[in-house]
Amino acid sequence: MITDFLASWDLFYKSYLVGWLIAFQLSLIGVLVVARDQIFISMAMSQASTLGIALALWLSGLSVLQNVHWLQSDATLSLMAIVFSVGAALITARAAAAGRETPEAVTGWVFLLSVSGSILIVSHTPRGLDEIYRLLSSTIIGATNTDIALFGTLAVATALLLLANYRRLVLFAIDPPMAAALGMRVTWWAAMTYAWLGLAVGLSIRVAGVYYALACLVLPALAAKNLCHEVRTMFLVAPIIAVTSGVIGFVLADRYDYPPAQVAIALLCLVLACAWLYRRFARHQSGR
């Protein structure tokens, strides 16, 4: 099995490396998402990224804009994904802060609008539906050297930012009122967190698809939450789970000819199920 995987390395190593780098950096950010109970917001952000890409595809298909070639570039699609992802998070946060509606209600509205809107916008465009379905199918095949450099830089930057601001980020994530009482500008930290999350999710979706990006963001952190007692440990365990599942998943996918992203997602779901069982068993044992 390992021999077969190594034999495919020359053909697919770019996709493998990008998949693992995405898993690493999103799992680190996912710890903050899970610690703040904002999983549904991350789902809405993922779908909002797809809506941004759909809008860019629709604009590029208009007859009056067909000669505007930069609208069809990967850079434009990635930028639209990032803008809409960050916008979805900020809309939710602002509505909740104003007290006009619950965060769950606004997030649900953003999610459903993005899901339906992305399909409707591109329904009559030449390649729009194919692109949206590709994003939803979560494929990482076709990554480039530029993607390796980009996500390698993002992974290093994410790790360094977490190390430099670790104490403040943890306090902000688990106890925002206490953070505000100690002088932290909670609104500013929230905006910066959403911006970085939107950047990471928007770029990841363009390469790996919605489901793989969302799985790497949420599932490793949830599993780490059930296995660890402290947020500090979660920052170590979550990326280990994400990358290990990615490595094993890609090896199994190559051996049995399955889509690599889906196999990795299935393994992450299995790990989370085992973490839930472990947590239940540990509670049962401590109750004795």
Wavefront OBJ file of the C-alpha trace (Angstrom):
o trace
v 0.000 0.000 0.000
v 2.767 2.425 0.952
v 4.752 1.366 -2.108
v 1.812 2.163 -4.380
v 1.379 5.539 -2.721
v 5.042 6.409 -3.170
v 4.797 5.358 -6.811
v 2.071 7.978 -7.304
v 4.069 10.687 -5.538
v 5.621 12.174 -8.681
v 2.165 12.679 -10.206
v 0.208 13.911 -7.215
v 2.704 15.225 -4.649
v 1.523 18.814 -5.160
v -2.046 17.857 -4.288
v -0.916 15.794 -1.304
v 1.232 18.588 0.134
v -1.457 21.225 -0.370
v -4.054 18.984 1.254
v -1.869 18.490 4.315
v -0.953 22.165 4.570
v -4.626 23.142 4.386
v -5.448 20.581 7.070
v -2.699 21.942 9.339
v -3.544 25.647 9.118
v -7.336 25.248 9.212
v -7.175 22.909 12.210
v -5.229 25.554 14.154
v -7.822 28.220 13.380
v -10.549 25.677 14.068
v -9.532 25.500 17.718
v -10.628 29.130 18.115
v -13.837 28.446 16.173
v -14.755 25.490 18.389
v -13.693 27.232 21.603
v -16.063 30.103 20.755
v -18.877 27.735 19.681
v -18.964 29.253 16.197
v -19.119 26.096 14.114
v -22.287 27.155 12.318
v -20.696 30.509 11.475
v -17.828 28.673 9.805
v -20.348 26.699 7.736
v -22.027 29.921 6.648
v -18.643 31.421 5.766
v -17.813 28.399 3.625
v -21.033 28.680 1.682
v -20.672 32.459 1.399
v -17.289 31.884 -0.259
v -19.039 29.742 -2.839
v -21.571 32.527 -3.399
v -18.731 34.979 -4.036
v -17.166 32.646 -6.599
v -20.556 32.128 -8.267
v -21.042 35.889 -8.555
v -17.600 36.304 -10.132
v -18.379 33.551 -12.645
v -21.710 35.175 -13.511
v -20.103 38.577 -14.037
v -17.400 37.095 -16.261
v -20.103 35.489 -18.394
v -21.913 38.744 -19.160
v -21.500 39.816 -22.766
v -20.451 43.339 -21.794
v -17.692 41.977 -19.545
v -16.377 39.081 -21.633
v -13.301 41.080 -22.615
v -12.440 41.809 -18.986
v -10.113 38.845 -18.647
v -9.088 39.463 -15.050
v -12.660 38.634 -13.973
v -12.047 35.038 -15.046
v -8.715 34.669 -13.273
v -8.122 32.456 -10.237
v -6.981 35.524 -8.314
v -10.359 37.218 -8.810
v -12.282 34.080 -7.823
v -10.157 33.698 -4.694
v -10.606 37.372 -3.807
v -14.399 37.111 -4.146
v -14.383 33.988 -1.992
v -12.419 35.783 0.720
v -14.542 38.950 0.611
v -17.829 37.073 0.877
v -16.478 34.764 3.595
v -15.319 37.652 5.768
v -18.500 39.583 4.997
v -20.675 36.696 6.188
v -18.857 36.553 9.515
v -18.954 40.318 10.063
v -22.667 40.513 9.221
v -23.390 37.827 11.782
v -21.203 39.403 14.443
v -22.618 42.902 13.932
v -26.250 41.740 14.028
v -25.618 39.783 17.208
v -23.825 42.702 18.858
v -26.699 45.039 18.015
v -29.121 42.644 19.686
v -31.568 42.738 16.797
v -31.425 38.989 16.220
v -29.672 35.909 17.570
v -26.385 34.878 15.932
v -27.926 31.511 15.007
v -30.798 33.145 13.122
v -28.550 35.474 11.114
v -26.050 32.700 10.433
v -28.824 30.418 9.209
v -30.053 33.151 6.885
v -26.564 33.699 5.477
v -26.035 29.961 5.033
v -29.302 29.301 3.197
v -29.007 32.436 1.065
v -25.512 31.397 0.015
v -26.494 27.809 -0.758
v -29.455 28.773 -2.942
v -27.931 31.921 -4.394
v -24.737 30.258 -5.610
v -26.734 27.715 -7.639
v -29.279 30.198 -8.984
v -26.678 32.747 -10.080
v -24.720 30.305 -12.242
v -27.596 28.125 -13.480
v -27.468 29.619 -16.978
v -23.757 30.310 -17.295
v -21.530 28.128 -19.527
v -19.185 26.757 -16.863
v -20.696 28.104 -13.664
v -22.529 25.008 -12.454
v -19.542 22.785 -13.208
v -17.324 25.055 -11.119
v -19.781 25.153 -8.201
v -20.212 21.386 -8.236
v -16.443 21.015 -8.330
v -16.151 23.192 -5.253
v -18.817 21.178 -3.462
v -17.271 17.846 -4.451
v -14.061 18.658 -2.553
v -11.272 17.632 -4.874
v -7.661 18.623 -4.300
v -6.356 17.122 -7.523
v -4.703 19.724 -9.713
v -2.868 21.783 -7.095
v 0.168 23.731 -8.309
v 3.549 24.829 -6.988
v 2.021 28.249 -6.382
v -0.574 26.603 -4.142
v 2.166 24.860 -2.181
v 3.968 28.163 -1.616
v 0.743 29.985 -0.746
v -0.562 27.482 1.781
v 2.885 26.867 3.193
v 3.132 30.587 3.881
v -0.371 30.641 5.383
v 0.422 27.677 7.612
v 3.622 29.263 8.939
v 1.940 32.654 9.381
v -0.982 31.087 11.260
v 1.333 29.211 13.608
v 3.460 32.310 14.260
v 0.421 34.520 14.897
v -0.947 31.998 17.381
v 2.389 31.759 19.172
v 2.785 35.529 19.349
v -0.751 36.157 20.645
v -1.479 32.867 22.354
v -2.598 34.088 25.796
v -4.774 36.889 24.466
v -6.383 34.671 21.825
v -7.200 31.947 24.330
v -8.701 34.449 26.768
v -10.667 36.068 23.944
v -11.950 32.657 22.815
v -13.044 31.233 26.166
v -14.014 34.340 28.150
v -14.664 37.523 26.097
v -16.132 39.496 29.059
v -12.988 38.857 31.111
v -10.841 39.809 28.117
v -12.743 43.100 27.813
v -12.400 43.733 31.557
v -8.631 43.321 31.231
v -8.500 45.967 28.533
v -8.582 43.860 25.365
v -10.462 45.401 22.450
v -12.742 42.404 21.969
v -14.470 43.854 18.904
v -11.133 44.427 17.201
v -9.915 40.920 18.045
v -13.150 39.452 16.711
v -12.792 41.381 13.447
v -9.186 40.263 13.007
v -10.080 36.653 13.784
v -12.907 36.705 11.264
v -10.671 38.310 8.646
v -7.979 35.658 9.043
v -10.574 32.872 9.111
v -12.186 34.276 5.970
v -8.815 34.466 4.229
v -7.920 30.878 5.125
v -11.335 29.423 4.282
v -11.759 31.413 1.066
v -8.389 30.358 -0.322
v -8.764 26.744 0.811
v -12.150 26.318 -0.841
v -10.775 27.385 -4.222
v -8.286 24.506 -4.127
v -9.797 21.782 -1.930
v -13.540 22.393 -2.056
v -16.108 23.308 0.574
v -16.423 20.001 2.385
v -12.730 19.295 2.843
v -12.043 22.826 4.059
v -14.958 22.736 6.485
v -14.004 19.275 7.749
v -10.394 20.324 8.418
v -11.591 23.470 10.170
v -14.098 21.846 12.524
v -13.612 18.092 12.986
v -9.992 17.998 14.314
v -10.741 20.757 16.832
v -13.919 19.005 17.995
v -12.020 15.764 18.449
v -9.255 17.580 20.347
v -11.863 19.248 22.571
v -13.119 15.817 23.656
v -9.613 14.454 24.210
v -8.015 17.430 25.965
v -8.653 19.347 29.171
v -7.088 22.640 28.087
v -7.235 24.835 24.997
v -3.437 24.927 24.952
v -3.306 21.166 24.381
v -5.970 21.429 21.683
v -3.597 23.559 19.600
v -1.208 20.594 19.559
v -3.664 17.725 19.199
v -5.937 19.226 16.515
v -3.249 19.651 13.808
v -1.828 16.207 14.598
v -5.272 14.680 14.047
v -5.846 16.722 10.881
v -2.528 15.953 9.198
v -2.431 12.293 10.290
v -5.941 11.733 8.954
v -4.921 13.461 5.739
v -1.852 11.261 5.291
v -3.696 8.014 6.040
v -6.707 9.114 4.000
v -4.628 9.909 0.913
v -2.772 6.592 1.174
v -6.045 4.658 1.415
v -7.579 6.685 -1.410
v -4.659 5.866 -3.684
v -4.783 2.171 -2.776
v -8.527 1.705 -3.292
v -9.067 4.383 -5.973
v -11.336 6.699 -3.982
v -11.432 10.523 -3.972
v -8.707 11.536 -1.456
v -10.583 14.431 0.137
v -13.646 12.318 0.893
v -11.576 9.527 2.437
v -9.806 12.059 4.672
v -13.153 13.550 5.713
v -14.531 10.097 6.546
v -11.474 9.371 8.704
v -11.885 12.673 10.546
v -15.520 11.780 11.241
v -14.383 8.394 12.570
v -11.790 10.037 14.809
v -14.419 12.407 16.205
v -16.790 9.503 16.881
v -13.996 7.711 18.774
v -13.258 10.916 20.721
v -16.924 11.139 21.751
v -16.821 7.519 22.950
v -13.601 8.192 24.850
v -15.122 11.237 26.540
v -18.200 9.266 27.543
v -16.085 6.399 28.852
v -13.850 8.791 30.821
v -16.890 10.446 32.417
v -18.338 7.066 33.288
v -15.073 6.005 34.911
v -14.740 9.248 36.880
v -18.306 8.828 38.128
v -17.500 5.618 39.878
l 1 2 3 4 5 6 7 8 9 10 11 12 13 14 15 16 17 18 19 20 21 22 23 24 25 26 27 28 29 30 31 32 33 34 35 36 37 38 39 40 41 42 43 44 45 46 47 48 49 50 51 52 53 54 55 56 57 58 59 60 61 62 63 64 65 66 67 68 69 70 71 72 73 74 75 76 77 78 79 80 81 82 83 84 85 86 87 88 89 90 91 92 93 94 95 96 97 98 99 100 101 102 103 104 105 106 107 108 109 110 111 112 113 114 115 116 117 118 119 120 121 122 123 124 125 126 127 128 129 130 131 132 133 134 135 136 137 138 139 140 141 142 143 144 145 146 147 148 149 150 151 152 153 154 155 156 157 158 159 160 161 162 163 164 165 166 167 168 169 170 171 172 173 174 175 176 177 178 179 180 181 182 183 184 185 186 187 188 189 190 191 192 193 194 195 196 197 198 199 200 201 202 203 204 205 206 207 208 209 210 211 212 213 214 215 216 217 218 219 220 221 222 223 224 225 226 227 228 229 230 231 232 233 234 235 236 237 238 239 240 241 242 243 244 245 246 247 248 249 250 251 252 253 254 255 256 257 258 259 260 261 262 263 264 265 266 267 268 269 270 271 272 273 274 275 276 277 278 279 280 281 282 283 284 285 286 287 288
